[in-house]
Amino acid sequence: MSLSNFLIRGFSLVLLVVASGCGSADKPVAAKPATPVRVARATQGPAAPPISTTGIVANKDEMRLSFKVGGVIRKISVQEGVAVKKGQQLAEIELTEVNAQVEQARQLANKADRDLARGENLYADQVISLEQLQNLRTQAALAKAQLRAADFNRGYAAITAPGDAVVLRRLAEERELVPAGQPILILGGSGRGFVMRCALADREVVQLKLGDRGTAQLDAFPGKSFVATVSEIARVSDPVTGLFDVELRFDAAPVGLVSGLIARIELSPAAGVTHTLTYIPIGALVQADGNRASVFVVADDTARKRDVEVAFIAADSVALAAGVAPGDAVVSDGALYLDDGEHIRILATGEPDSR
């Protein structure tokens, strides 16, 4: 190879290297990819937080039946869960002592009648005074009243069903000695259906009014929610617990309800319906401090940071007093990875997050 050819080839190689270096310097830098996020629309909701509590399903008509007089239980004819008819005899006590009391009262009444008859004859013969005759009449009237009371008590020495019902609880057994008035059976009347009963604290019950609405979920009916209406509110607290009893009526009671089911109840006070707040998913909040926080509002595929005022937290949502309007799109998933003004890509429903 001649010297001139060697110099020409070397010069060409230098030009090629220089040209290659210049090309890499002019290559544009790749833009940062848009951050994938999920968004949700802010909604409008009640200005008062819902009241969450636990209640129990019960028959509207529950009757605690007992004997009018005390004694030894001779027989209980029914078991728990059995349906009974109106007038059916359910239990009775031993009548030996009760019958003896009735007989004693009858004999005393007969004696008082005889004494009164003799007294009237003696008064006619002017042997006794008018005052003595009046005393005999009073004694006869008292003896008859005691006989009526003894007969009445004997009629309540047996328990009969006051209406068609189901035996909910059996609180005593045969041969037990029970005092007068002690509950023996609890019946649930079938005439007026089922209700839910719960107990609320004073700060909660003052928000409620008759007719307020609520929803209930029962483990016995998974995946279903039942609408209910507040039908009764106690005006006096329980002396033991200090809570106020509240009763709710099912708008459409499901088939298969039984007394004793546990219900998770959420009540919506009417006071909160007249005014509204803006609700967003709780995952949209960032940098929360007390009632102050921030969210990212979406506009033109850009996330803009905005300060908000938190009113209260309700389940998986947050009620805002200021900062976001109903209908605004906020970042509900991925807000922790964003900076103000960052370009975003909204993930479609069901699309996996590639972060």
Secondary structure, 3 states (H helix, E strand, C coil): CCHHHHHHHHHHHHHHHHHHHHHHHCCCCCCCCCEEEEEEECEEEECCCCEEEEEEEEEEEEEEEECCCCEEEEEECCCCCCEECCCCEEEEECCHHHHHHHHHHHHHHHHHHHHHHHHHHHHHCCCCCHHHHHHHHHHHHHHHHHHHHHHHHHHCCEEECCCCEEEEEECCCCCCEECCCCEEEEEEEEEEEEEEEEEECHHHHCCCCCCCEEEEEECCCCCCCEEEEEEEECCCCCCCCCCEEEEEEECCCCCCCCCCCEEEEEEECHHHCCCEEEEEEHHHCEEEECCEEEEEEEECCEEEEEEEEEEEEECCEEEEEECCCCCCEEEEECHHHCCCCEEEEECCCCCCCCC
